[in-house]
Amino acid sequence: MCVAEFALWALLGFLFWKKGFHRRFPAMGAYLALRVVSMPVLLALFYIQSQPWGRSSTPVYFTYFAFYFYVYWAVYIASAVLLFFVCIEVFRSALSAFSGLMKFGVVIFRWAVLASVIVSLSTVNFEHRGILMIPAIAYRLMRSVSILELCLLGFLCITLNALRLSVRDMTFGIALGFGIMSSSDFVLASFISRKTSLTDPLQFISEAAILFSLGIWVAYSALPERARRPVVMPVNSTIYRWNEIASALGHAGTQVAMPQPANSFFLTDVENVVEKVLSRNLKDPVSET
């Protein structure tokens, strides 16, 4: 299944670059390149460790183990960081037809990402020392980005009609694939124990979810994408008003010089009120006569 996963990553990367999606989603293109390049290296190191000649002598075994350990977690952390940028790309692409909402929403999304990272890293168990801190930090980062992926998929599912976004669009396809991976990770994490093996049935289920997500992305990349047309919205639509409000919030506008009131504006108002009262009292006797 790992070999099949690498084949699907390679096929997906080829189709992604062939269709030119890497120009629209550069972070996703970098993530695919990282997976395609790193996976055969990790599989080769893992295969060496599993062979008798790879662990025949203790120094050699620990050399391979250390190399695999650092490479694996370096790729894991780099993948988590790239996935943050992928989420921002998908969010920006979904709101590309609404420039005001896109600019305002991306700012809020970045602050949400920063808050999520801070909260995740604050829960790191500092009882670990040395290299054991690396897996703890990496898991917290990936958990944080998994929550963002699920929230992003939920946002797109709710606002598909309002944003005039098609299900066949690559924006929704990327969010759907990552949403399936994140869901399987959260569900299986509650069942998989800390001490498990690669022959555990839940490991096969997790790998099957990854293969299913890759199959979805391959299908989205292989099928012809619908041409993106300009979004036409009625003037009285709610999302159009929100877009105008968001555009106004980020627009400085034209500066107008306003006359400054005198320092005695309060006394001036009091004098005007008194004059009105006096004039009314003077008119009343005249009207009675």
Beta strands, then each sheet from edge to edge (+ up, - down):
end
